[in-house]
Amino acid sequence: MKTCVILNPAAGRGAAGQRRGELEAALRASGLEHTLVTTHARGGATELTYQALERGFDCVVAVGGDGTINEVVNGIVGGRERGVGDAALGIVPLGTGSDFIKALDGFAAGDLHGAVARLAAGATRPVDVGRIVVEAGSRELTRAFINGLGAGIDAQVAVEVGKVTWLTGIAAYMVASMRALASYRPGLMTVRYDGKELRRRLYFATLGNGRFQGGGFLLTPSGQIDDGLLDLCAVNSLRPDQVLRYYPKLLDGTHVGLPVVTTAQAREVEIASPVPFPVATDGEVVATDATRVVVETAPGAVRLVV
């Protein structure tokens, strides 16, 4: 495959950029026909993906974390809709959280050489993505995501993790979670999914295509990236003592059995609230003042190099 490799040098708190030389050497040794480019600003990987599609690349590789993957996915999906071209998605996981790859056999965070070997082999499989429309103030935003969407305090965690620059991985998300818990005030939310409705004060409503979010929290343990469904996890507003008791359960997925948690699988979901709330996709903040989010699945929308 003619491959465009998009490196986000800021991913993993700069670790991705520090491994550029190692990446270039591995790509040369693999014999893969490729071009390597780097991002320089948020959203840059999406624009670079559009350019790669216009130039006829068969595969676009995200080198970084979930946010970089998300930008490339939006470029692939958006480019196809614009009639620009189509390409498979490759991943070299060098990010802070790397949650999406936890749903993939044989992938490991930081495994640069294993990722390059997969790119050279070129095997692919179709995976689902979620498509969203966000109403925030006078704006209407459209995005795609491949791993998950958070609405509420889990999206506020994504806001806070960007401020925790001295830590990486789940440690950064733990600190960000504590900060979000100290400041976030749950609002009344209405969640509609496949003909059902949940209306109550919620800490968050998460949708998972994959299983993990927030740097290692098993929020949607039954998530499958190729079943055409999104997994919903909605958590009621909690007292401080409940937060302390239930928080560790998010790490192993046992929270799904709690009476304060609602889980479901759905093809379409709507989340609305009269109180503006933050929304994040694949760990990247989309809006902090959303009032309505409409989500639907796009089965098999991306060919993933595995």
Solvent accessible surface area in square Angstrom, and as a share of the most:
residue,aa,sasa,rsa
1,M,85,0.38
2,K,71,0.30
3,T,1,0.01
4,C,3,0.02
5,V,0,0.00
6,I,0,0.00
7,L,1,0.01
8,N,37,0.19
9,P,48,0.30
10,A,72,0.56
11,A,11,0.08
12,G,11,0.11
13,R,91,0.33
14,G,20,0.19
15,A,43,0.33
16,A,0,0.00
17,G,25,0.24
18,Q,150,0.67
19,R,66,0.24
20,R,94,0.34
21,G,48,0.46
22,E,66,0.30
23,L,1,0.00
24,E,51,0.23
25,A,47,0.36
26,A,12,0.09
27,L,0,0.00
28,R,161,0.59
29,A,93,0.72
30,S,40,0.26
31,G,68,0.65
32,L,19,0.10
33,E,117,0.53
34,H,57,0.26
35,T,46,0.27
36,L,31,0.15
37,V,37,0.21
38,T,26,0.15
39,T,11,0.06
40,H,168,0.75
41,A,75,0.58
42,R,172,0.63
43,G,33,0.32
44,G,17,0.17
45,A,1,0.00
46,T,20,0.11
47,E,90,0.40
48,L,35,0.18
49,T,0,0.00
50,Y,28,0.11
51,Q,76,0.34
52,A,2,0.02
53,L,7,0.03
54,E,120,0.54
55,R,142,0.52
56,G,47,0.45
57,F,6,0.02
58,D,66,0.34
59,C,0,0.00
60,V,0,0.00
61,V,0,0.00
62,A,0,0.00
63,V,0,0.00
64,G,0,0.00
65,G,7,0.07
66,D,18,0.09
67,G,14,0.14
68,T,5,0.03
69,I,2,0.01
70,N,0,0.00
71,E,20,0.09
72,V,0,0.00
73,V,0,0.00
74,N,17,0.09
75,G,0,0.00
76,I,0,0.00
77,V,6,0.03
78,G,13,0.13
79,G,0,0.00
80,R,87,0.32
81,E,111,0.50
82,R,159,0.58
83,G,67,0.64
84,V,46,0.26
85,G,28,0.27
86,D,66,0.34
87,A,1,0.01
88,A,0,0.00
89,L,0,0.00
90,G,0,0.00
91,I,4,0.02
92,V,0,0.00
93,P,1,0.01
94,L,11,0.06
95,G,17,0.16
96,T,29,0.17
97,G,12,0.12
98,S,3,0.02
99,D,6,0.03
100,F,1,0.00
101,I,5,0.03
102,K,76,0.32
103,A,19,0.15
104,L,9,0.05
105,D,141,0.73
106,G,66,0.64
107,F,23,0.10
108,A,51,0.40
109,A,71,0.55
110,G,29,0.28
111,D,50,0.26
112,L,1,0.00
113,H,104,0.46
114,G,21,0.20
115,A,0,0.00
116,V,4,0.03
117,A,61,0.47
118,R,35,0.13
119,L,5,0.02
120,A,49,0.38
121,A,85,0.66
122,G,24,0.23
123,A,56,0.44
124,T,55,0.32
125,R,75,0.27
126,P,82,0.52
127,V,0,0.00
128,D,3,0.02
129,V,0,0.00
130,G,0,0.00
131,R,64,0.23
132,I,3,0.01
133,V,52,0.30
134,V,0,0.00
135,E,56,0.25
136,A,0,0.00
137,G,67,0.64
138,S,122,0.79
139,R,109,0.40
140,E,117,0.53
141,L,48,0.24
142,T,87,0.51
143,R,66,0.24
144,A,1,0.01
145,F,0,0.00
146,I,1,0.01
147,N,4,0.02
148,G,0,0.00
149,L,0,0.00
150,G,5,0.05
151,A,0,0.00
152,G,0,0.00
153,I,11,0.05
154,D,29,0.15
155,A,0,0.00
156,Q,36,0.16
157,V,18,0.10
158,A,12,0.09
159,V,36,0.21
160,E,18,0.08
161,V,15,0.08
162,G,49,0.47
163,K,111,0.47
164,V,0,0.00
165,T,94,0.54
166,W,155,0.54
167,L,54,0.27
168,T,73,0.43
169,G,20,0.19
170,I,70,0.36
171,A,45,0.35
172,A,0,0.00
173,Y,25,0.09
174,M,69,0.31
175,V,48,0.27
176,A,0,0.00
177,S,7,0.05
178,M,96,0.43
179,R,93,0.34
180,A,0,0.00
181,L,42,0.21
182,A,76,0.59
183,S,67,0.43
184,Y,25,0.10
185,R,170,0.62
186,P,23,0.14
187,G,9,0.09
188,L,51,0.25
189,M,3,0.01
190,T,14,0.08
191,V,0,0.00
192,R,102,0.37
193,Y,22,0.08
194,D,79,0.41
195,G,88,0.85
196,K,130,0.55
197,E,100,0.45
198,L,12,0.06
199,R,152,0.56
200,R,94,0.34
201,R,129,0.47
202,L,0,0.00
203,Y,21,0.08
204,F,14,0.06
205,A,0,0.00
206,T,0,0.00
207,L,0,0.00
208,G,1,0.01
209,N,0,0.00
210,G,1,0.01
211,R,66,0.24
212,F,40,0.17
213,Q,21,0.10
214,G,24,0.23
215,G,8,0.07
216,G,12,0.12
217,F,11,0.04
218,L,27,0.14
219,L,11,0.05
220,T,5,0.03
221,P,46,0.29
222,S,67,0.43
223,G,1,0.01
224,Q,89,0.39
225,I,6,0.03
226,D,76,0.39
227,D,52,0.27
228,G,9,0.08
229,L,34,0.17
230,L,1,0.00
231,D,5,0.03
232,L,2,0.01
233,C,1,0.00
234,A,0,0.00
235,V,9,0.05
236,N,31,0.16
237,S,45,0.29
238,L,29,0.15
239,R,133,0.49
240,P,111,0.70
241,D,62,0.32
242,Q,23,0.10
243,V,20,0.11
244,L,139,0.69
245,R,129,0.47
246,Y,31,0.12
247,Y,32,0.12
248,P,74,0.47
249,K,69,0.29
250,L,26,0.13
251,L,70,0.35
252,D,85,0.44
253,G,6,0.05
254,T,73,0.43
255,H,2,0.01
256,V,57,0.33
257,G,68,0.65
258,L,27,0.14
259,P,120,0.76
260,V,22,0.12
261,V,17,0.10
262,T,30,0.18
263,T,66,0.39
264,A,26,0.20
265,Q,84,0.38
266,A,0,0.00
267,R,143,0.52
268,E,102,0.46
269,V,2,0.01
270,E,34,0.15
271,I,0,0.00
272,A,21,0.17
273,S,8,0.05
274,P,108,0.68
275,V,80,0.46
276,P,77,0.48
277,F,4,0.02
278,P,8,0.05
279,V,0,0.00
280,A,5,0.04
281,T,0,0.00
282,D,7,0.03
283,G,37,0.35
284,E,59,0.27
285,V,33,0.19
286,V,28,0.16
287,A,6,0.05
288,T,84,0.49
289,D,49,0.26
290,A,0,0.00
291,T,48,0.28
292,R,86,0.31
293,V,0,0.00
294,V,50,0.29
295,V,0,0.00
296,E,83,0.37
297,T,19,0.11
298,A,25,0.20
299,P,91,0.58
300,G,36,0.35
301,A,17,0.13
302,V,0,0.00
303,R,100,0.36
304,L,0,0.00
305,V,2,0.01
306,V,58,0.33
